[in-house]
Structures are given as structure tokens and as C-alpha cells.
Amino acid sequence: MSTQRSVDVVVIGAGPAGTSAAYHLKKAGASVCILEARERIGGRTRSDVMDGAWFEIGGQWVSPDQTELLAILDELGLHTYPRYREGDSIYLDHDGNTHRYQGEWFPTSEETLKEMKRLVEVMDELAAAMDPARPWDHPQAAELDSQTFEQWLATQSSDAEARKNIAIFVAGGMLTKPAYAFSALQAVFMACSAGSFSNLVDENFILNERVVGGMQKVSLTLAEKVGEENIILNCPVRTLEYSDEGVIARGDGGVEVRARYAILAIPPNLYDRITYVPELPRKLHIAHQHQSMGLVIKVHAAYETPWWREKGLSGTCFSSKNLVQEIYDNTNYGETRGTLVGFVTDKTAEEMFALPVEERKHQILTAMAKMLGDEVMNPIAYYESDWAAEEWTRGAYANSWDMGGLSRWGHTATEPVGPIHFACSDIAAEGFQHVDGALRRGRQVAGSLTQLLTEGKG
Ligand SMILES: Cc1cc2nc3c(=O)[nH]c(=O)nc-3n(C[C@H](O)[C@H](O)[C@H](O)COP(=O)(O)OP(=O)(O)OC[C@H]3O[C@@H](n4cnc5c(N)ncnc54)[C@H](O)[C@@H]3O)c2cc1C
């Protein structure tokens, strides 16, 4: 059965950006229709029962600088709770020795610590000189975009451990690409978008809180307000026809939505899954090929109790040497069960995916046990988030530019093409790659379109 609709704005994608855009448009009096490829709302945020335990499979953490997300949580009546962080953290050093420590800094040698602090200061200064909405205008943009983050760090310090430890905050920790695969400008932009590099290195800041009921609730509640009747699921958009008069979006199942404007609320690596009539401008055909997803396995392991707390451990572990580089206590709100979450990134994730399932699980748990103890080995539930295997995402956490891409094409990412406007976390200024940035872009684009619709009517 075919479905035909006619609305002011068609929104493609029902993740945080698309639901935010539709919510703000509807609040301003516009008619909307969201077309979503998956059978569910939420995009890269999803909470579900896997292997018998409830896990947050995608985006989950909230930090104090994420004012857009915090404001929406407040507006929607959703609550947050802090990440457990009492007790000692663990650092596995470059020689494979574990150290218990407290505070923000890894227990490295004094010289390495001094170097790390100095590098953080240098990054903070570079980030402070950047406007997150125009990173290509940074005074050193061209120079920083022509060196990989790894190369640039080598020009700044001769201390290999300090360089590796600093690199993981952007490479493994955020972009989920090796530090030789993105530029120093991209790294400075990541820091600038999060407020500063100091914010990125402070896990108590960047991984501060979670949403009671899970981050997916943000999109689900926004979608509820938009109204079920205005959302079509299982409807990948295949063709987008556009002209000065408006757009026609055609999706699976004979869905056809005519609208004055379209919002593309999908990550850039998926733009070319849609056929545009006429074609997009040449520059965008090229630019879109220079943004790509990283790769990460988010590992979830649940236990009868959070046993590490009895050992005086917070559950927080770091190592730039270990197969699992970061671990946190991810116990759900109000649960007596304990949950650990760990991250296996980029090349290591690829190596792990090449193994049989049981061997991979064994190697990952063994790497986690190296830091927290043998109790890790027997979880009651275990799950590996694998977003790269999902057709409507194809990687994790988000898109970043390849070498030289940000300074050359960054400015094209948010420029509308006729009636087509763009919103997603991957092209956000503040909150880049995060739910905050997705919501922000959604609201900003909704604001521009509300104005255009009003002018059009006037
Ligand atoms: C494992 C993981 C951990 C993360 N951790 C955090 C975190 O702790 N904190 C944080 O803030 N962020 C985190 N993120 C990032 C965060 O989840 C994303 O930045 C955010 O979800 C992006 O929202 P979006 O709406 O821009 O895109 P998405 O969430 O990707 O939504 C896009 C939607 O568009 C749909 N779509 C795609 N193509 C089409 C098409 N042709 N037609 C119709 N629909 C289409 C998709 O199905 C999807 O639903 C994490 C992400 C992952 C994967």
C-alpha cells in the first residue's frame, strides 16, 4: 500500500538530530513527517536487553558542557544519575604493570606526567584559538590539517609514553581511529567542540552522568511529542528530488512525501545511499567521500554484584597498551547487579572481529581481567555493540574528516543545498560526535526553517 503525504518539512532520520528538528518545528507550528530506515527511533542511541541484561548499546554519557542535552532532558522531564567513581582507578603501564591511583592523572613517571600536562596546555591553547563553528579559520588551520595527530605530537615531545597517553583521548577515546589517520586540526577541533582539551582528559567531566532509563529515551520522548502519526518507520529514503519549489522524498513501501524543505538528519557517510535528483553539487560529491566513521567495540559485561567496589576500585581503568584501553563501572540506575563497559578501538577492534566469537570474548575478558582481576572472566551477561555491522550506521562512534579534509571542505557540511538542510552530530560545532551536537543541529536547522517558512507565508 502506498503512502502519500504533504507537509512543510520532511525529516530523514529519527536519531537525536531528526527527532530534535521535528520537535522544534512542530512546536513552532510547522507540519512534519519523519522517515526512518530502521524499525525503531533513536539512531546511534539504543537501550535493550541483550543476553539477559539491559545495556546501553550506543551513546549514553552526559557532560556538564552539553547544555543543549541538559536543557532538553530538563524540558522532557528526564533525569540523570552520576557515574560511579569512588575508589582507586587502574593504569596499566607500557611495561604491562598495573598501578592503582586516584585523581585525574595517570601514575606515570614524573617526567612523563610533566610532559602530559604540558601537551594538554598546548592543546588547550590551540583549542582556545578556534571557533567551533569555523575550525577552518584557525590561524594554524592549514599547517595543523597537513600533519597527522601522531606526527604533530612527535614534533611537540620526545616522550613516547606521554604522546601515546595524550593521543588516546582523541584517537581511541573519541574519533576511534588511529592517531595517524586524522589530522592535528581534527584533534584540536574535537577538543574545542568539547570546551577544551582539559575537558577531554578529565573522565569525571566528559563521562559525568547517564540518563535514567537510557539515552534513547531522549529521542523516544521527542518522537512521542512529534506524534506517532507523523513518523514512518522501516522507510529508508532512496530518492530525494528537489527544486526551488520544494522536495519529494521517496522511501520503501511506496512512501512519497512532498514538502517545502527536507532535513537530512543522517551521518555524512550515508548521504550517498540516497539518489538526488538533480545530483548534488560536484564539491559535495567529493567532500562527502572524505568523512568516514571510526570503528569501536563497546563491550558490556554484567555481574551479580559490582564486586570491584568491594576491592576499593572505581572500575575505571586506562591503558594505551592494552587490548581494552578504557573500562568504566556502567552499573544501571537502581540495579544491584554490576555492569562494566570497556572499549576496543580501531585496528584492535578489526583484529578482534577476525576471531571466532568465543575466542574474541575470551581475549577481551582476559584483557579486562589484567586490570581488574579474574572475577571479570565470568559475567552473567555479555554483549559487544557492533555498529559497523549495521547498514544504517556503518561504524562508530561518528564521522570525522580524513587528512586535510576539515580545512578544505569543512565549510560545506552545514550549507544547505536549495531546500535540503543538514543536521546530525557529525557536523555539529559544539557537541561534535555527541548527542548534544545532534540535538543542537536539529534545533538550529529547525530555527532556520521556521524563519524561512514564516517569510514564505508572509
Ligand atoms: C557505541 C557508541 C557510543 C557512543 N557514546 C556516546 C556517549 O556516551 N555520549 C554521546 O553524547 N554520544 C555518544 N555516541 C554518539 C551518539 O550516539 C551520536 O552522536 C548520535 O546518536 C548522533 O545522532 P544523529 O541523530 O546525528 O545520528 P544517528 O543517531 O545516527 O541517527 C540517524 C538516523 O538516520 C537513519 N537513517 C540513515 N539513513 C537513512 C535513510 N536513507 N532514510 C531514512 N533514515 C535513515 C538511521 O537509521 C538513524 O536512525 C556514541 C555512539 C556509539 C555508536
The ligand as a Gaussian input file, in Angstrom:
#p B3LYP/6-31G(d) Opt

LIG

0 1
 C       28.869000       2.839000      20.689000
 C       28.557000       4.321000      20.725000
 C       28.788000       5.024000      21.900000
 C       28.528000       6.404000      21.951000
 N       28.698000       7.070000      23.141000
 C       28.239000       8.340000      23.247000
 C       28.136000       8.954000      24.535000
 O       28.462000       8.355000      25.567000
 N       27.644000      10.233000      24.602000
 C       27.222000      10.892000      23.468000
 O       26.746000      12.021000      23.575000
 N       27.306000      10.316000      22.246000
 C       27.771000       9.059000      22.114000
 N       27.760000       8.437000      20.899000
 C       27.412000       9.215000      19.687000
 C       25.927000       9.482000      19.564000
 O       25.183000       8.309000      19.772000
 C       25.665000      10.076000      18.178000
 O       26.456000      11.240000      18.035000
 C       24.207000      10.473000      17.982000
 O       23.347000       9.374000      18.123000
 C       24.045000      11.076000      16.590000
 O       22.696000      11.427000      16.389000
 P       22.189000      11.741000      14.915000
 O       20.723000      11.921000      15.017000
 O       23.019000      12.816000      14.374000
 O       22.529000      10.418000      14.064000
 P       22.021000       8.931000      14.297000
 O       21.857000       8.665000      15.741000
 O       22.952000       8.055000      13.533000
 O       20.584000       8.910000      13.602000
 C       20.449000       8.898000      12.204000
 C       19.186000       8.114000      11.839000
 O       19.009000       8.178000      10.425000
 C       18.551000       6.923000       9.966000
 N       18.843000       6.835000       8.523000
 C       20.045000       6.720000       7.913000
 N       19.902000       6.726000       6.577000
 C       18.585000       6.858000       6.319000
 C       17.807000       6.938000       5.121000
 N       18.351000       6.878000       3.900000
 N       16.452000       7.077000       5.238000
 C       15.864000       7.150000       6.450000
 N       16.562000       7.083000       7.619000
 C       17.906000       6.936000       7.549000
 C       19.286000       5.919000      10.836000
 O       18.636000       4.669000      10.852000
 C       19.260000       6.627000      12.197000
 O       18.133000       6.265000      12.950000
 C       28.034000       7.074000      20.804000
 C       27.800000       6.352000      19.621000
 C       28.057000       4.999000      19.574000
 C       27.789000       4.246000      18.300000

